[in-house]
Amino acid sequence: MPIDDRLGALEKQFQMEDLSASTGGKVALELASLAPLPWPFSKIIERLKARLVAEETERIRLMLTVCVSEVRKHETDLNRMPAPEEFVELLSDAARKAEATRAKERVKRIALILANAMVESKPTDADEIEEMMRVAMDVSDTDLKYLAELIRIEAAQLAAQDHIARFDAHMIWEKGFWGTRIVPEIDSVFSKLESYGLVARIPPPSNLTISADFQNRYVLLKKGLRFAELIRETAERSQ
């Protein structure tokens, strides 16, 4: 059976499944009945058979559905790629993370990270992808709004070098929608992003006194740019 037909059958099965009435075992058996499934979905379904339960199934299904949809956009390239064992482990890890994640948008981002890793032409760094999926479990839409704005104003600078000079980053900061205003939410959001290594706080100018009232400023790091790239839809990345 062509890969497109197999993925279509899997996607259709997800859509038809009655989540309110299904049990983990029933879902696993029905998914398994679609065999032979294309790698790596056949492997992950085998691993999930014994642990799917009703509540978690919806989030796992959502993650798989998004991943299938994104991979389908690049299946011609995927057919030319080897099938490294790392993807099986990553897919299993993605399922566990989806199972433990409440917000559906975060589950979708986990799936996008996995799909992007699968269709990239460069070798996959499994540790990096696992870490990026872990970050995706925790960042909120608000966090991403601020990260996206920092990327908008600093990405061009970062693309041409390994890091942005402190002075340049300090001056560019004012081009964000926050301007020179003191925004209480900024420290909360960017401190969180900094804890994941996506951004870094810029030390204040040396001429400021301890009594000065100023907004902490942050600079985009390569890891932050990479994270944003991985959570984009694969079709958008190829444009």
N, C-alpha and C positions, 0 to 999 in steps of 0.2 A: 504494500500500500504506500503511495507517495506520502512524503512527510506532511504536505499540506493537508491531505485527507485525514491523516492521523491526528494532527493538531486540531483540525476542525471538529473531528469527532470528540476529542477530549474537551474542547471548549463548549460544544453543544451539551455534553453530559453535565458540565458544571452549571450551565444555565438552566437545565431542566430539573436539577436536583431540588427536592423539597427539603429545605434546611430545617424547618420546624418539626418535621416528622422523622428525619433521618437519624440514624445512629452512626457512630464512627465506623463500626464494622460493616454496616450496609454500604456506606459511602466507599470504603476501601475496596469492597468486593466489586462494586459497580465500576469503579475506576479501573480495577484490575481486569475487568472483562473487556476493556478496550485494547488489550494487548494483541499484537505487538506494538507497543508505543515507541516513539523515537527516543533515543538517548538524549538527555539524561532523565526524562520523566518516568521511564519505566523503573529506574533504580530508586527514585525517591518514593514512588508509590509503594514499592515493596517495603521500604523502610518505615513507611507511615502506617501500614496496615494495622499493626498492633497498638498504635497509640492515638489514633484519631478518635476524638470525642465530639459530640454535637456542637458545643460552644466554639471550640477551637477550629473546627472544620471550616466554618465560614471564612475565617481569616486566612487559613492555609489555602483554601480554594481561590480566594481573591488574589493572593500572592502568585499562585501558579497561573491563574488566568491572565494576569497582567504580564507575567514573564513570557507565557506562550505567545501572547499578542505581539509583544515587542520582538521576540526572536523570529516570528514569522516574517517580519518586515525585512529580515536579513538572511532568510534560510538558504539562499543560494550560496552566500559566503560561508554560512555555517557548514554546509555540506562539504566544503573544501577543507575545513579545519579538522585537525585531529580531535579525539574525544578524551582529553586528559581526565584522569581520575579525580583531580582536584574539584572539577565541576560537580561531581556527584556529592562530595562532602560539602561544598558550598551550598548546593541546593537543599541538602538536608539541614544545614545550619540556618538557611533562610526560612525554612519551614518552621523550625523551632522558634526563631525570632518573631515570625508572623503570629505564631500561636500565643506568644507572650505579649503581643502589642495590641493595645485597645483601639487606637485610632486607625481607621481604614486608610486615611491618607498616608500615614506612616508605613502601613503595610505595603501600599503601592510603591512607595519610595524604595523599600527593601527590594521589591521585585524589579524595579527599574535598574538598581545597582547591579543586581545579578544578571539581568538581560544585557546590560551594557558590557559587563565583563565577558560575557559569552561571545559577543559579536565583535569585540575589539580585535584588530589585527596583531597587536603586540601581545607578547606572552602575559598571561594572567598572574598577578601576585596575589595568591590566595589569602595571605595574611592581611594585605591591604584591603581586599574586598570584604573580608570578614569584619574588619574594623569599621569600614564605611557603613556596613549594614547595621552595626551596633550603634553608630552615631545616628543613623536614620530612625532608630527606635525611639530616640529621645528628643530630637529637635522638633519644635513646633512650627506652625505656619508663620507665627510672628517672628521666630528666630530666623526663618528663611527669608522673610521680607527684608530684614536688616542685612543679612548676608548678601542677598541679591543686590541691594543698593551699594554695598561696599564693593562688590564685584563690578558693578556698573561704572563706578568712578575710578577704580584702581586696577582693573584687569589688564588694561592696555599697558600700563607701566610694568606690571608683574610679568606679562608675557615675554617681554624683551630681556628679562634678567631674573636672577634667582631670588632677589628680594628687593623691596622698595626702600630707598634711603629714608632715614628717620625724618629729615626735614621735609622731603617731598611728600611723605605720607601725612605729615602734620598739616601741610598746606592743602593737599587734595581733600582731606577730610571734610572741609567746609563746603565742598561741592555736593555733598549728600543732601537729601531732603531735610535733614535736621539742621543744616547750616551751622551757625555759631551758637545756636540755642543750647541751653542745658536741658536735656531730656532725661528724666529719671529712669525711664525704661531702658535706655541705652546700656548702662552699666550692667543691669541684670542680664540682658540678652547677650551682650558681647563677652561678658565674663563667662557665661555658659559656653559660648562658641570657642572662647580661648581655652577652656578646660579640655576641649577635644582637639586642640591644635590647629583649628581652622583660621584663627586670627591671633594677633598679639597686641597687647596694649602698648602704646607709644609713650615712653617716659615724657613727662611735661618739660617744657622749655626751662632751662636753668635760671632764667631771669624772673620766674614766678616765685612769689613768696608763699609761705605756708597759709597766709590769710586770703590768698587769691581764690576766687570762686570760678571754676572752669570745668568744662565737660571733659572727661577722659576720652581720649581718641584712640582709635585702633587701626591696625594695618592688616591687609589681607595677606595670608600665607599661601604657598603653593598647594598645601593640603586642602585649604578652603576652596580653591579654584577647582581642584580635582573632585572634591565632593559634589560641588554644584554640577560639574560635568556628568558625573555618574548618575545623578537623579533626574537628568533630563531624558525625555523620550528619545529613543534611538533614532527615529526619523528626523527629529529636530537637530540632533548632533551631526547628522550626515549632510545637512544643508550647508 
